[in-house]
């Protein structure tokens, strides 16, 4: 099931441009697949800055065309 979820994330994650040069995507997978999808996105989007954030686990991965880092975002509530 984890492998199926990994494949689903690789196929269906959709990014949105959040500033002049950074793309962002929220995900809510059933399993903790972020560590498993890093290589795919690092290869596929090597020329872009991006963040994929797992809302279910409250952490994400960020890529700056050089390295991947784990990130935490505090979302403001209205």
N, C-alpha and C positions, 0 to 999 in steps of 0.2 A: 504494500500500500504506500509505503514511503517513496519507492521508486516511481510509482504512478503520479504521486503528488509532485515530485521533483520535475518530472516531464511536463506536467500540466503548468507548473510555474514557468518553466523555460518557454513554453509555447504561448502562454496567454498573458504574461505580465505586460502592461501597457504603461509607457512613460508619458509624463506631461512636463513640458518645459516650465521650470519655476523661476528661473532668472535667465540672464543672457546666455549662460553656458552650462546649466545644470538641469538634468532630467531627474524626475522623481516618480516613484510608483509605490503605492500601498499594496500590501498583500495580507491575507488572513488565512494561511494554510492550516490544515489540521495537524500537521507535523512540522517540526523545526527543520525546514529544508534550506534555510538561508546558507548555511555552510556548504551545502551540496550544489548550489546553483552559482556560486561565485565564479568558477572557471568558465562556465558557459557565457555569462554576461561580460566577464572581463575580456573574453576572446571576441565575442560578437560586437560589443560596443567599445572596443579598445580606444577609439578616437574621441570618446565623449566622456564627460563627467556625469555620474549618475549616483542615485541613492535608491535602494530598495528597502522599504521599511515594513517590518512585520508588526502589524497593529496588535495581534494576539499575544505576542511575547515582548512587546515594547522595546525592540531594538532593531537596528538595521545594518546594512553594509553600504559603504560609500566608496566610490572609485574616482580618482582624480587623474586618470590617464597614466598613472605611475604605480600606485599602490592601492590596496583595498584596506579599509579600516572599519572597525565596528563603531556604530554611532548610536546615541540615545537622544531622542528629541522629546522635549516637554511641550506638549500641545496645550495651548490656552483654551480654557472652557469659557463660554460666554456667560 
